[in-house]
Amino acid sequence: MSTHRIGSCLAASIPFDSAHGSTSVFSPAATPAHAIYSLSMLVLSITAAIFLVVAGLLVYVLIRYRSRASDTEEPTQIYGSNQIELSWTVIPILIVVMLFLATARVIFATESAPKPVSAMDVTVIGHQFWWEYRYPGFGVVTANELHIPVSDPQHPTPTYLTMSSADTDHSFWIPRLAGKMDLIPNKINTMWIDPPATGLYLGQCAQYCGTQHAKMLLRVYADSPTDFAAWIKHQQQPAEENAAVAEGRTVFQHNACISCHSVAGTVATGRFGPDLTHVASRDTIASGAIVNTPANVRDFVSDPSHLKPGALMPPMHLNDHDLDAVTAYLMTLK
Amino acid sequence: MATQTPVTAILDKTPASPPRRLLFQVLHDWLTTLDHKKIGLMYIVYALIFLVIGGLEAVLMRIQLAIPNNHFVSPETFNRLFTMHGTTMVFFVGMPILFGFGNYLIPLMIGARDMAFPRLNAFSFWISAFGGTLLYFSYVGGSGLYGAGSAPDVGWFAYAPLTAHVFSPGHSTDYWTLAVLLSGVGTVGTAVNIVATTLCMRCPGMKLSRMPLLVWLYLITSFMVFVTISPLTAAQIMLMLDRYVGSHFFDTQAGGSAVLWMHFFWIFGHPEVYILVLPAFAFANEIIPVFSRKAIFGYPAMAAASVCIGFISLSVWAHHMFTVGMGPGANTFFTLSTMIISVPTGIKIFNWLATLWGGKIQFTTAMLFAIGFLFQFLIAGLTGIMLSVSPFNWQLSASYFVIAHFHYVLVGAILFMIFSAFYYWYPKITGRMLNERLGKWHFWLFLIGFHLTFDFMHIPGLLGMPRRVYTYEADRGWMMWNMIVSSGAIVQTAGTLLFVFNMVRSYFKGAIAGADPWDAWTLEWSTTSPPPEYNFAVTPSVASRRPLWDLKHPEDPDGNYE
């Protein structure tokens, strides 16, 4: 469709590359994002055409009808014309009807899509300022890094997200996978994603939720079916017991850490903060804000609000020795 | 109509005003005045002061966002800045400046000596002014608890449950609530006044169908104020009850609804955009014809389109909520209602173009700003159509694309038209012309700054940058765009400073304007500049939409064509 081509040219004039790490709405990588992309190309083409016509007319009248030094008389007074006014009422109405029908189709195709039996369920809960992911079918709870299987278009295995919030409003937005959906306390929302290609898809919270709204980042890992099965199997295991870090485990369990954090298979059963059972297997900490290295973990534990002002985890005032021990313990939670 | 007073008889022949009085007397005069012109001016000056404050807040935010991971301001400060910027610009700049012009111009344009209720007028101004003062007093008085913050930091639409006591301890949110509530009281008062003045105080011969379009649009705006301020006020009272009496309207932890607040806020919030933009249309309806030297094209269609916009705007509010999970039915309805509003809006743009068509266009500073308004409002309307497409909106909402879109409306359209109105009516208000040379510098600087900032602001939104973030990741490719956006803010600041300088300088040194410097056609240009306290020595009577055209062209009066 030629109108689509105009829109694509517009989009291509700006580097909306689909390279790794992109969060551009113009590099879709899943069905909902593709549907929006095609619709947006139609909309961009129509609006670009309207712009060219109207702005062209404006420039034309400004040049053609500018006053000249030789002017002495007032121009002919024209008070209106019913035919002309009717035409610029009817034509926009036709454009609106066309655009509305195209839009309604995508709304229903996305929001009322029948859920295949092969779909996987994940519960997403927004917290100030991190994400909790629960896999009810597998008994897995994790935080901040969402793993999903890729969805082969021939045998689709989309992931259905059931979303709510534990505190304020949040919004789940991975531009390459789908449009955003808000997480609202006391309300259940759903959305679905089905990336056919493996990879890491980035995004971040899109609804202002408090002080650290900016560093509530989203990471979605689309894994191959075998990788995903292995990941789930690993996550289902209780925490690794390592005698070498017994001291760190004691510090962890004898401080307030366990009031908020869970480590499966131990006395730590807190629910307020991220589940730490397999924290060392993640690439990042602090909701994607910090790379997961021993030095960074130590820094974060010693004073969370130094790295992430507004984070609700208080500084535990551990001495250097205990800090080292706890860090060593956390790094064994593969 | 043989008993009509000829328009020449309305020209004022009273002697010049008495010599200057003591400062105290002048001050007392202003503080206790009931004159619609002085109240209008106080509204305008008050709004300009807040415009400077709100603008500085924007500049601070742009410095913070110029580079990723900047530490210019803390996250807490940044969150307060965008809350105060939004609240200030909507409630304490946009509303008062537009009501200021309305107060000043409406009685003059309909040949009345004052507003219908002068005391209510003064009350409305002072209560609104008190609201704005209260908002900024929160910086001093907001920390009811240690560490509980000072100014509000909940965003200008203050979504629940962030405003609940548990997430917003201290008093900052209460100051926000009270400030907005009081400003609403003042707004309703002025709207009552405008409706009563327009309906009851028009001079002989001025039928509704002969009113200047400016007055028509203010009438519609005022009716919209009645409908929309009520849910806002109700919501603010419910929020206060939640915070202090233990009710649970919006308290989600006790079963309240966060979405309820969104509905209450946006059924105010979206018509509010039209409440702000209709007066800007009103200025355009007066200024574009005068500098095209032609009557407005399609007067009845323009009035009717404005009424349509007023009605339809009451049915589009939930397009701010396409991502809250309303379901496909509601999303479809609000997509349609939002798209439909583009039809009457389009009629207006086409009619302005037709007014220019065949005219002899004079590029005064006022007209340059009006042309800027036309161009930018066209783009704002087109990005509005993109946002009305709800699936596209799922990507764009709450991103920088939305910020760019509504600043195109608020700055590119409304503020440009307000600048235009200043250049057009300043001579009437002060008796002196604004300097055209400085004015053109102001126009070009501001135009360049505006486009640097708000054209490029769309792009980070399309690249996934959400609004209200105090900083962003360095690897997302947003830095270059943010840098350009921030540099534009500096150029706009320079343009605005030039404008302030021009206003002050011209007040003392500007060329004497005379009664009718633009060779215009509406009644305010028939009295002296500045007009006397009683506006017209003799109540004028009119026989057409352009009484001064009739006076200047007795051989071809407008009345022949109505």
Interface residues (C-beta under 8 A of the other chain):
Chain A: I14 P15 F16 G21 S22 T23 S24 V25 F26 A33 A35 I36 L39 S40 V43 L44 I46 T47 I50 F51 V54 A55 L57 L58 V61 L62 Y65 R66 S67 R68 D71 E74 P75 T76 Q77 I78 Y79 G80 S81 I84 E85 W88 T89 P92 I93 V96 L99 F100 T103 A104 V106 I107 F108 T110 E111 S112 D167 T168 D169 S171 W173 P175 A178 G179 K180 M181 D182 I184 P185 N186 K187 N189 T190 L202 G203 Q204 C205 A206 Q207 Y208 C209 G210 T211 Q212 H213 A214 K215 L217 P309 G310
Chain B: S74 P75 E76 N79 D153 G155 Y159 A160 P161 L162 F167 T252 Q253 G255 G256 S257 A258 V259 S292 R293 K294 A295 F297 G298 Y299 P300 A301 T323 V324 G325 G327 P328 N331 T332 T335 L336 M339 I340 S342 V343 G346 I347 I349 F350 N351 L353 A354 L356 W357 G358 G359 K360 I361 Q362 F363 I371 L374 F375 L378 I379 L382 T383 I385 M386 V389 S390 P391 F392 N393 W394 Q395 L396 S397 A398 S399 I459 L462 L463 G464 M465 P466 R467 R468 V469 Y470 T471 Y472 E473 D475 R476 G477 H553 D556 D558 Y561 E562
